[in-house]
Amino acid sequence: MVSKKLLLTNAQGFHMRPASVFANAMGKYSCDVMIRYNENEYNAKSLLNIIAACIKCGSEIEVICNGTDENEALSEAVQLIESGLGE
């Protein structure tokens, strides 16, 4: 298992488009990918789970990956979030 805490910096937070980009990107990995936010964990491969988390700009989240390709998944997750999810 690998994880990293990150600050969500895109202005609108995890709204529909960036949540979709993130969920689709994480869906190609076989490992489990979770987002920990406000003491809850959300499936990062599920668009609806990410939207339900209501993660706003400036929020600290932790991305947790567990499985065979966990390092690759975490690396892409970090890159996506640090780049502002394309916004």
Biopython code that builds the backbone (N, CA, C, O; Angstrom):
import numpy as np
from Bio.PDB.StructureBuilder import StructureBuilder

atoms = [
    (1, "MET", "N", (0.845, -1.188, 0.000)),
    (1, "MET", "CA", (0.000, 0.000, 0.000)),
    (1, "MET", "C", (0.881, 1.240, 0.000)),
    (1, "MET", "O", (1.859, 1.325, 0.742)),
    (2, "VAL", "N", (0.520, 2.193, -0.841)),
    (2, "VAL", "CA", (1.216, 3.476, -0.896)),
    (2, "VAL", "C", (0.162, 4.579, -0.825)),
    (2, "VAL", "O", (-0.980, 4.397, -1.247)),
    (3, "SER", "N", (0.569, 5.718, -0.285)),
    (3, "SER", "CA", (-0.379, 6.838, -0.193)),
    (3, "SER", "C", (0.373, 8.150, -0.190)),
    (3, "SER", "O", (1.577, 8.207, 0.060)),
    (4, "LYS", "N", (-0.375, 9.201, -0.475)),
    (4, "LYS", "CA", (0.203, 10.544, -0.437)),
    (4, "LYS", "C", (-0.898, 11.544, -0.142)),
    (4, "LYS", "O", (-1.999, 11.448, -0.683)),
    (5, "LYS", "N", (-0.591, 12.514, 0.729)),
    (5, "LYS", "CA", (-1.520, 13.604, 1.014)),
    (5, "LYS", "C", (-1.268, 14.726, 0.022)),
    (5, "LYS", "O", (-0.128, 15.085, -0.271)),
    (6, "LEU", "N", (-2.367, 15.267, -0.487)),
    (6, "LEU", "CA", (-2.294, 16.311, -1.507)),
    (6, "LEU", "C", (-3.307, 17.403, -1.220)),
    (6, "LEU", "O", (-4.303, 17.178, -0.532)),
    (7, "LEU", "N", (-3.044, 18.582, -1.750)),
    (7, "LEU", "CA", (-3.968, 19.705, -1.650)),
    (7, "LEU", "C", (-4.662, 19.876, -2.994)),
    (7, "LEU", "O", (-4.000, 20.021, -4.022)),
    (8, "LEU", "N", (-5.978, 19.859, -2.992)),
    (8, "LEU", "CA", (-6.739, 20.045, -4.227)),
    (8, "LEU", "C", (-6.778, 21.536, -4.540)),
    (8, "LEU", "O", (-7.329, 22.324, -3.771)),
    (9, "THR", "N", (-6.189, 21.919, -5.672)),
    (9, "THR", "CA", (-6.029, 23.347, -5.963)),
    (9, "THR", "C", (-6.902, 23.872, -7.086)),
    (9, "THR", "O", (-6.973, 25.085, -7.282)),
    (10, "ASN", "N", (-7.581, 22.986, -7.842)),
    (10, "ASN", "CA", (-8.404, 23.539, -8.930)),
    (10, "ASN", "C", (-9.606, 24.279, -8.348)),
    (10, "ASN", "O", (-10.201, 23.830, -7.367)),
    (11, "ALA", "N", (-9.957, 25.395, -8.944)),
    (11, "ALA", "CA", (-10.889, 26.372, -8.376)),
    (11, "ALA", "C", (-12.255, 25.807, -8.004)),
    (11, "ALA", "O", (-12.840, 26.234, -7.009)),
    (12, "GLN", "N", (-12.770, 24.871, -8.766)),
    (12, "GLN", "CA", (-14.110, 24.333, -8.502)),
    (12, "GLN", "C", (-14.086, 23.025, -7.724)),
    (12, "GLN", "O", (-15.139, 22.417, -7.530)),
    (13, "GLY", "N", (-12.935, 22.578, -7.279)),
    (13, "GLY", "CA", (-12.859, 21.314, -6.559)),
    (13, "GLY", "C", (-13.124, 20.141, -7.486)),
    (13, "GLY", "O", (-12.931, 20.243, -8.698)),
    (14, "PHE", "N", (-13.567, 19.027, -6.916)),
    (14, "PHE", "CA", (-13.868, 17.823, -7.696)),
    (14, "PHE", "C", (-15.304, 17.888, -8.195)),
    (14, "PHE", "O", (-16.166, 17.162, -7.700)),
    (15, "HIS", "N", (-15.570, 18.754, -9.174)),
    (15, "HIS", "CA", (-16.904, 18.774, -9.786)),
    (15, "HIS", "C", (-16.917, 17.744, -10.913)),
    (15, "HIS", "O", (-15.961, 16.981, -11.050)),
    (16, "MET", "N", (-17.965, 17.704, -11.712)),
    (16, "MET", "CA", (-18.194, 16.617, -12.665)),
    (16, "MET", "C", (-17.022, 16.342, -13.616)),
    (16, "MET", "O", (-16.588, 15.196, -13.731)),
    (17, "ARG", "N", (-16.508, 17.358, -14.291)),
    (17, "ARG", "CA", (-15.472, 17.111, -15.290)),
    (17, "ARG", "C", (-14.174, 16.593, -14.681)),
    (17, "ARG", "O", (-13.686, 15.551, -15.118)),
    (18, "PRO", "N", (-13.585, 17.279, -13.680)),
    (18, "PRO", "CA", (-12.340, 16.746, -13.125)),
    (18, "PRO", "C", (-12.525, 15.408, -12.404)),
    (18, "PRO", "O", (-11.620, 14.574, -12.401)),
    (19, "ALA", "N", (-13.677, 15.205, -11.803)),
    (19, "ALA", "CA", (-13.941, 13.918, -11.152)),
    (19, "ALA", "C", (-13.990, 12.806, -12.195)),
    (19, "ALA", "O", (-13.509, 11.699, -11.953)),
    (20, "SER", "N", (-14.570, 13.102, -13.346)),
    (20, "SER", "CA", (-14.633, 12.132, -14.436)),
    (20, "SER", "C", (-13.237, 11.819, -14.968)),
    (20, "SER", "O", (-12.901, 10.656, -15.193)),
    (21, "VAL", "N", (-12.428, 12.854, -15.169)),
    (21, "VAL", "CA", (-11.047, 12.672, -15.631)),
    (21, "VAL", "C", (-10.290, 11.773, -14.655)),
    (21, "VAL", "O", (-9.586, 10.853, -15.070)),
    (22, "PHE", "N", (-10.437, 12.042, -13.369)),
    (22, "PHE", "CA", (-9.708, 11.288, -12.343)),
    (22, "PHE", "C", (-10.195, 9.844, -12.274)),
    (22, "PHE", "O", (-9.384, 8.917, -12.268)),
    (23, "ALA", "N", (-11.505, 9.645, -12.221)),
    (23, "ALA", "CA", (-12.060, 8.293, -12.126)),
    (23, "ALA", "C", (-11.687, 7.453, -13.342)),
    (23, "ALA", "O", (-11.345, 6.279, -13.198)),
    (24, "ASN", "N", (-11.747, 8.040, -14.538)),
    (24, "ASN", "CA", (-11.375, 7.308, -15.750)),
    (24, "ASN", "C", (-9.891, 6.935, -15.742)),
    (24, "ASN", "O", (-9.525, 5.829, -16.139)),
    (25, "ALA", "N", (-9.048, 7.847, -15.294)),
    (25, "ALA", "CA", (-7.613, 7.571, -15.242)),
    (25, "ALA", "C", (-7.304, 6.456, -14.243)),
    (25, "ALA", "O", (-6.474, 5.591, -14.525)),
    (26, "MET", "N", (-7.951, 6.466, -13.097)),
    (26, "MET", "CA", (-7.690, 5.451, -12.076)),
    (26, "MET", "C", (-8.303, 4.102, -12.452)),
    (26, "MET", "O", (-7.839, 3.059, -11.991)),
    (27, "GLY", "N", (-9.333, 4.121, -13.280)),
    (27, "GLY", "CA", (-10.012, 2.896, -13.692)),
    (27, "GLY", "C", (-9.157, 1.951, -14.503)),
    (27, "GLY", "O", (-9.470, 0.765, -14.598)),
    (28, "LYS", "N", (-8.094, 2.443, -15.084)),
    (28, "LYS", "CA", (-7.249, 1.570, -15.908)),
    (28, "LYS", "C", (-6.260, 0.756, -15.081)),
    (28, "LYS", "O", (-5.559, -0.100, -15.620)),
    (29, "TYR", "N", (-6.198, 1.017, -13.777)),
    (29, "TYR", "CA", (-5.282, 0.274, -12.905)),
    (29, "TYR", "C", (-6.026, -0.856, -12.206)),
    (29, "TYR", "O", (-7.211, -0.736, -11.895)),
    (30, "SER", "N", (-5.317, -1.950, -11.964)),
    (30, "SER", "CA", (-5.956, -3.093, -11.302)),
    (30, "SER", "C", (-5.987, -2.933, -9.783)),
    (30, "SER", "O", (-6.787, -3.590, -9.117)),
    (31, "CYS", "N", (-5.144, -2.086, -9.230)),
    (31, "CYS", "CA", (-5.118, -1.900, -7.775)),
    (31, "CYS", "C", (-6.344, -1.124, -7.299)),
    (31, "CYS", "O", (-7.028, -0.473, -8.089)),
    (32, "ASP", "N", (-6.608, -1.203, -6.007)),
    (32, "ASP", "CA", (-7.653, -0.383, -5.388)),
    (32, "ASP", "C", (-7.112, 1.033, -5.247)),
    (32, "ASP", "O", (-5.960, 1.228, -4.861)),
    (33, "VAL", "N", (-7.947, 2.018, -5.561)),
    (33, "VAL", "CA", (-7.564, 3.419, -5.406)),
    (33, "VAL", "C", (-8.665, 4.102, -4.602)),
    (33, "VAL", "O", (-9.828, 4.116, -5.005)),
    (34, "MET", "N", (-8.285, 4.663, -3.470)),
    (34, "MET", "CA", (-9.234, 5.320, -2.589)),
    (34, "MET", "C", (-8.796, 6.763, -2.335)),
    (34, "MET", "O", (-7.610, 7.088, -2.393)),
    (35, "ILE", "N", (-9.773, 7.614, -2.055)),
    (35, "ILE", "CA", (-9.501, 8.983, -1.620)),
    (35, "ILE", "C", (-10.007, 9.093, -0.191)),
    (35, "ILE", "O", (-11.180, 8.832, 0.076)),
    (36, "ARG", "N", (-9.131, 9.477, 0.725)),
    (36, "ARG", "CA", (-9.529, 9.719, 2.114)),
    (36, "ARG", "C", (-9.718, 11.225, 2.283)),
    (36, "ARG", "O", (-8.814, 12.016, 2.017)),
    (37, "TYR", "N", (-10.914, 11.597, 2.731)),
    (37, "TYR", "CA", (-11.256, 13.007, 2.913)),
    (37, "TYR", "C", (-12.237, 13.111, 4.082)),
    (37, "TYR", "O", (-13.231, 12.385, 4.123)),
    (38, "ASN", "N", (-11.967, 13.994, 5.016)),
    (38, "ASN", "CA", (-12.816, 14.173, 6.201)),
    (38, "ASN", "C", (-13.104, 12.852, 6.910)),
    (38, "ASN", "O", (-14.243, 12.562, 7.276)),
    (39, "GLU", "N", (-12.046, 12.055, 7.096)),
    (39, "GLU", "CA", (-12.118, 10.788, 7.817)),
    (39, "GLU", "C", (-12.979, 9.721, 7.130)),
    (39, "GLU", "O", (-13.305, 8.706, 7.744)),
    (40, "ASN", "N", (-13.344, 9.939, 5.875)),
    (40, "ASN", "CA", (-14.094, 8.950, 5.099)),
    (40, "ASN", "C", (-13.245, 8.528, 3.912)),
    (40, "ASN", "O", (-12.379, 9.276, 3.459)),
    (41, "GLU", "N", (-13.500, 7.322, 3.410)),
    (41, "GLU", "CA", (-12.800, 6.847, 2.222)),
    (41, "GLU", "C", (-13.794, 6.665, 1.088)),
    (41, "GLU", "O", (-14.902, 6.166, 1.285)),
    (42, "TYR", "N", (-13.377, 7.080, -0.107)),
    (42, "TYR", "CA", (-14.217, 7.029, -1.303)),
    (42, "TYR", "C", (-13.466, 6.287, -2.402)),
    (42, "TYR", "O", (-12.255, 6.447, -2.555)),
    (43, "ASN", "N", (-14.190, 5.479, -3.163)),
    (43, "ASN", "CA", (-13.622, 4.749, -4.280)),
    (43, "ASN", "C", (-13.271, 5.751, -5.381)),
    (43, "ASN", "O", (-14.158, 6.389, -5.948)),
    (44, "ALA", "N", (-11.990, 5.888, -5.681)),
    (44, "ALA", "CA", (-11.534, 6.872, -6.663)),
    (44, "ALA", "C", (-11.760, 6.423, -8.095)),
    (44, "ALA", "O", (-11.478, 7.177, -9.026)),
    (45, "LYS", "N", (-12.263, 5.211, -8.292)),
    (45, "LYS", "CA", (-12.593, 4.738, -9.633)),
    (45, "LYS", "C", (-14.061, 4.993, -9.960)),
    (45, "LYS", "O", (-14.514, 4.706, -11.068)),
    (46, "SER", "N", (-14.801, 5.533, -8.994)),
    (46, "SER", "CA", (-16.230, 5.780, -9.154)),
    (46, "SER", "C", (-16.514, 7.279, -9.225)),
    (46, "SER", "O", (-16.295, 8.006, -8.257)),
    (47, "LEU", "N", (-16.998, 7.728, -10.364)),
    (47, "LEU", "CA", (-17.358, 9.137, -10.528)),
    (47, "LEU", "C", (-18.356, 9.571, -9.453)),
    (47, "LEU", "O", (-18.198, 10.633, -8.851)),
    (48, "LEU", "N", (-19.367, 8.762, -9.216)),
    (48, "LEU", "CA", (-20.398, 9.131, -8.236)),
    (48, "LEU", "C", (-19.836, 9.209, -6.822)),
    (48, "LEU", "O", (-20.243, 10.076, -6.048)),
    (49, "ASN", "N", (-18.904, 8.315, -6.470)),
    (49, "ASN", "CA", (-18.285, 8.380, -5.147)),
    (49, "ASN", "C", (-17.475, 9.656, -4.975)),
    (49, "ASN", "O", (-17.512, 10.279, -3.914)),
    (50, "ILE", "N", (-16.741, 10.047, -6.016)),
    (50, "ILE", "CA", (-15.939, 11.268, -5.931)),
    (50, "ILE", "C", (-16.845, 12.487, -5.808)),
    (50, "ILE", "O", (-16.583, 13.370, -4.991)),
    (51, "ILE", "N", (-17.899, 12.546, -6.602)),
    (51, "ILE", "CA", (-18.849, 13.663, -6.526)),
    (51, "ILE", "C", (-19.497, 13.717, -5.144)),
    (51, "ILE", "O", (-19.661, 14.793, -4.570)),
    (52, "ALA", "N", (-19.862, 12.551, -4.615)),
    (52, "ALA", "CA", (-20.528, 12.483, -3.301)),
    (52, "ALA", "C", (-19.633, 12.986, -2.172)),
    (52, "ALA", "O", (-20.132, 13.425, -1.136)),
    (53, "ALA", "N", (-18.324, 12.925, -2.362)),
    (53, "ALA", "CA", (-17.397, 13.374, -1.321)),
    (53, "ALA", "C", (-17.425, 14.886, -1.125)),
    (53, "ALA", "O", (-17.016, 15.377, -0.072)),
    (54, "CYS", "N", (-17.903, 15.639, -2.130)),
    (54, "CYS", "CA", (-17.993, 17.118, -2.054)),
    (54, "CYS", "C", (-16.642, 17.745, -1.683)),
    (54, "CYS", "O", (-16.554, 18.532, -0.740)),
    (55, "ILE", "N", (-15.617, 17.396, -2.418)),
    (55, "ILE", "CA", (-14.273, 17.888, -2.136)),
    (55, "ILE", "C", (-14.089, 19.238, -2.821)),
    (55, "ILE", "O", (-14.154, 19.340, -4.046)),
    (56, "LYS", "N", (-13.861, 20.261, -2.020)),
    (56, "LYS", "CA", (-13.746, 21.644, -2.501)),
    (56, "LYS", "C", (-12.285, 22.053, -2.688)),
    (56, "LYS", "O", (-11.371, 21.383, -2.209)),
    (57, "CYS", "N", (-12.089, 23.156, -3.387)),
    (57, "CYS", "CA", (-10.765, 23.734, -3.581)),
    (57, "CYS", "C", (-10.123, 24.026, -2.219)),
    (57, "CYS", "O", (-10.773, 24.540, -1.309)),
    (58, "GLY", "N", (-8.853, 23.693, -2.103)),
    (58, "GLY", "CA", (-8.128, 23.939, -0.858)),
    (58, "GLY", "C", (-8.209, 22.800, 0.138)),
    (58, "GLY", "O", (-7.603, 22.869, 1.208)),
    (59, "SER", "N", (-8.951, 21.748, -0.196)),
    (59, "SER", "CA", (-9.094, 20.603, 0.700)),
    (59, "SER", "C", (-7.864, 19.703, 0.631)),
    (59, "SER", "O", (-7.278, 19.511, -0.435)),
    (60, "GLU", "N", (-7.482, 19.155, 1.784)),
    (60, "GLU", "CA", (-6.414, 18.164, 1.805)),
    (60, "GLU", "C", (-7.044, 16.780, 1.694)),
    (60, "GLU", "O", (-7.952, 16.429, 2.447)),
    (61, "ILE", "N", (-6.544, 16.007, 0.743)),
    (61, "ILE", "CA", (-7.012, 14.636, 0.570)),
    (61, "ILE", "C", (-5.809, 13.707, 0.643)),
    (61, "ILE", "O", (-4.662, 14.137, 0.513)),
    (62, "GLU", "N", (-6.089, 12.442, 0.851)),
    (62, "GLU", "CA", (-5.040, 11.429, 0.785)),
    (62, "GLU", "C", (-5.458, 10.408, -0.258)),
    (62, "GLU", "O", (-6.553, 9.851, -0.185)),
    (63, "VAL", "N", (-4.593, 10.164, -1.219)),
    (63, "VAL", "CA", (-4.843, 9.134, -2.227)),
    (63, "VAL", "C", (-4.120, 7.875, -1.762)),
    (63, "VAL", "O", (-2.925, 7.901, -1.468)),
    (64, "ILE", "N", (-4.868, 6.768, -1.702)),
    (64, "ILE", "CA", (-4.341, 5.502, -1.207)),
    (64, "ILE", "C", (-4.486, 4.460, -2.312)),
    (64, "ILE", "O", (-5.580, 4.248, -2.836)),
    (65, "CYS", "N", (-3.386, 3.817, -2.660)),
    (65, "CYS", "CA", (-3.393, 2.779, -3.695)),
    (65, "CYS", "C", (-2.867, 1.487, -3.086)),
    (65, "CYS", "O", (-1.874, 1.484, -2.358)),
    (66, "ASN", "N", (-3.552, 0.387, -3.396)),
    (66, "ASN", "CA", (-3.175, -0.902, -2.828)),
    (66, "ASN", "C", (-3.379, -1.996, -3.871)),
    (66, "ASN", "O", (-4.511, -2.305, -4.244)),
    (67, "GLY", "N", (-2.279, -2.577, -4.337)),
    (67, "GLY", "CA", (-2.363, -3.651, -5.316)),
    (67, "GLY", "C", (-1.116, -3.727, -6.179)),
    (67, "GLY", "O", (-0.102, -3.092, -5.891)),
    (68, "THR", "N", (-1.210, -4.509, -7.234)),
    (68, "THR", "CA", (-0.020, -4.805, -8.035)),
    (68, "THR", "C", (0.603, -3.596, -8.723)),
    (68, "THR", "O", (1.828, -3.503, -8.813)),
    (69, "ASP", "N", (-0.217, -2.673, -9.206)),
    (69, "ASP", "CA", (0.327, -1.506, -9.910)),
    (69, "ASP", "C", (0.118, -0.216, -9.112)),
    (69, "ASP", "O", (-0.119, 0.850, -9.679)),
    (70, "GLU", "N", (0.211, -0.337, -7.796)),
    (70, "GLU", "CA", (-0.077, 0.787, -6.900)),
    (70, "GLU", "C", (0.840, 1.987, -7.115)),
    (70, "GLU", "O", (0.386, 3.128, -7.038)),
    (71, "ASN", "N", (2.124, 1.746, -7.383)),
    (71, "ASN", "CA", (3.047, 2.869, -7.563)),
    (71, "ASN", "C", (2.722, 3.675, -8.808)),
    (71, "ASN", "O", (2.776, 4.905, -8.793)),
    (72, "GLU", "N", (2.385, 2.985, -9.880)),
    (72, "GLU", "CA", (2.026, 3.666, -11.124)),
    (72, "GLU", "C", (0.733, 4.464, -10.949)),
    (72, "GLU", "O", (0.626, 5.597, -11.419)),
    (73, "ALA", "N", (-0.239, 3.868, -10.272)),
    (73, "ALA", "CA", (-1.518, 4.544, -10.044)),
    (73, "ALA", "C", (-1.321, 5.793, -9.189)),
    (73, "ALA", "O", (-1.871, 6.849, -9.499)),
    (74, "LEU", "N", (-0.540, 5.680, -8.117)),
    (74, "LEU", "CA", (-0.300, 6.831, -7.252)),
    (74, "LEU", "C", (0.436, 7.922, -8.001)),
    (74, "LEU", "O", (0.121, 9.102, -7.845)),
    (75, "SER", "N", (1.407, 7.546, -8.807)),
    (75, "SER", "CA", (2.157, 8.530, -9.582)),
    (75, "SER", "C", (1.233, 9.315, -10.510)),
    (75, "SER", "O", (1.337, 10.539, -10.587)),
    (76, "GLU", "N", (0.335, 8.632, -11.213)),
    (76, "GLU", "CA", (-0.585, 9.336, -12.105)),
    (76, "GLU", "C", (-1.584, 10.178, -11.320)),
    (76, "GLU", "O", (-1.915, 11.289, -11.735)),
    (77, "ALA", "N", (-2.067, 9.664, -10.192)),
    (77, "ALA", "CA", (-3.010, 10.421, -9.368)),
    (77, "ALA", "C", (-2.387, 11.726, -8.886)),
    (77, "ALA", "O", (-3.022, 12.779, -8.937)),
    (78, "VAL", "N", (-1.157, 11.655, -8.423)),
    (78, "VAL", "CA", (-0.437, 12.845, -7.949)),
    (78, "VAL", "C", (-0.262, 13.840, -9.091)),
    (78, "VAL", "O", (-0.495, 15.037, -8.916)),
    (79, "GLN", "N", (0.144, 13.351, -10.249)),
    (79, "GLN", "CA", (0.354, 14.223, -11.399)),
    (79, "GLN", "C", (-0.947, 14.921, -11.785)),
    (79, "GLN", "O", (-0.951, 16.125, -12.042)),
    (80, "LEU", "N", (-2.049, 14.174, -11.828)),
    (80, "LEU", "CA", (-3.338, 14.759, -12.195)),
    (80, "LEU", "C", (-3.770, 15.843, -11.207)),
    (80, "LEU", "O", (-4.174, 16.933, -11.611)),
    (81, "ILE", "N", (-3.685, 15.542, -9.941)),
    (81, "ILE", "CA", (-4.136, 16.507, -8.921)),
    (81, "ILE", "C", (-3.219, 17.723, -8.880)),
    (81, "ILE", "O", (-3.701, 18.853, -8.799)),
    (82, "GLU", "N", (-1.916, 17.514, -8.934)),
    (82, "GLU", "CA", (-0.996, 18.654, -8.885)),
    (82, "GLU", "C", (-1.090, 19.535, -10.121)),
    (82, "GLU", "O", (-0.760, 20.719, -10.060)),
    (83, "SER", "N", (-1.536, 18.976, -11.245)),
    (83, "SER", "CA", (-1.680, 19.766, -12.465)),
    (83, "SER", "C", (-3.043, 20.454, -12.543)),
    (83, "SER", "O", (-3.322, 21.150, -13.519)),
    (84, "GLY", "N", (-3.896, 20.272, -11.534)),
    (84, "GLY", "CA", (-5.197, 20.920, -11.512)),
    (84, "GLY", "C", (-6.256, 20.172, -12.284)),
    (84, "GLY", "O", (-7.292, 20.748, -12.617)),
    (85, "LEU", "N", (-6.029, 18.891, -12.582)),
    (85, "LEU", "CA", (-7.006, 18.050, -13.273)),
    (85, "LEU", "C", (-7.451, 18.657, -14.599)),
    (85, "LEU", "O", (-8.619, 18.556, -14.972)),
    (86, "GLY", "N", (-6.520, 19.287, -15.307)),
    (86, "GLY", "CA", (-6.810, 19.815, -16.620)),
    (86, "GLY", "C", (-7.540, 21.137, -16.633)),
    (86, "GLY", "O", (-8.021, 21.559, -17.685)),
    (87, "GLU", "N", (-7.638, 21.801, -15.506)),
    (87, "GLU", "CA", (-8.331, 23.099, -15.465)),
    (87, "GLU", "C", (-7.368, 24.231, -15.243)),
    (87, "GLU", "O", (-7.780, 25.389, -15.182)),
]
sb = StructureBuilder()
sb.init_structure("model")
sb.init_model(0)
sb.init_chain("A")
sb.init_seg("    ")
for serial, (resi, resn, name, xyz) in enumerate(atoms, 1):
    if name == "N":
        sb.init_residue(resn, " ", resi, " ")
    sb.init_atom(name, np.array(xyz, "f"), 0.0, 1.0, " ", f" {name:<3s}", serial, name[0])
structure = sb.get_structure()
